[in-house]
């Protein structure tokens, strides 16, 4: 799972159809815990990549 975070204006410009099938540079992405809901209420069991698209180096995700 890839989670994109950043300023609202940057996130609004992203189109899911433009991202599908394209290459995204994950140089600045961070591995973080992901909450997974389960039978016992859930817990931090999965991992996700989080990428901030509002900083200068990660603008490659904004095609």
N, C-alpha and C positions, 0 to 999 in steps of 0.2 A: 504494500500500500504506500502510495506517495501522497503526502499532505502538503498542500501549498498554503503558506501564510504570507501576510504582507498587508500593505495599505489597501483599503477598500477599492480605491481607483485602479490599482494594479490588478486586483483580483477580478474586477468586473470585465476587464479587457480580455481575459482568457476565455478561449472557446474550447470546449471539450473535443469537438470534431477536429480542431487543429492539432491537438495534442496526441490524439490516437494515431499510432503508427509512426510518430516522429521521435527523434532522439533528443533526450534532455540531458544536459551536463549535470551530473550529481556531485560535483566537486565540493560544494558547500553544504550538501545535505547532511543532516544529523540523524543518527539512529536513536529512536526514542521508544519508550514503552507504549503499547496500545491497550486500551481497556477492551476486554473481551467479555461479553455477556454470556453467562452460562446458567446451568441448572441451579447453582448455588448463589446466584446473584451477580456473579461476574468477578473479574479480577484482572490484574496486569499480567496477561499471559502471552501476548503477541508483541511483535516489533513493527515499527513503521518508519519510513523515511520522511523527514520534515525538511522542507526547503523554503527559505524566505525569498520571495521573488522581488521584494522591494529594495534590497541592497544592490549595489552596483554590479557585483560579480555574477549574480544569478539571473540576469535579465534574459538569458538564453531561453528560459521557459516561456517567455512572452513573445511568441511568433505571430 
